[in-house]
Amino acid sequence: MNEDVFNMSVRKFLKQVGVTAQREIETAVREALSRGGLSGNARLPAKAVVTLAGTDLKLVVDGEIELE
């Protein structure tokens, strides 16, 4: 295994996840606010799950998104 290639590939994947997730979260929150489904000072529990084919990896990251 080439450690440099592996490291860069993991970083590229994580950057894609981060950018895509941020965009989708922002869109979902704005839509929910405009529909009146959320208040502007909400604290939203969030969860991300990462799996990796060919391994037993199932990483669960819990957090919270604050709007104010």
Number of C-alpha atoms within 10 A of each C-alpha: 5 6 8 9 10 11 11 11 12 12 12 12 11 12 12 12 13 12 10 11 13 12 10 12 13 11 12 12 19 15 13 13 14 11 9 10 11 16 13 13 9 13 13 13 10 11 10 11 10 10 11 9 7 6 7 8 11 11 11 11 10 10 11 10 12 11 12 8
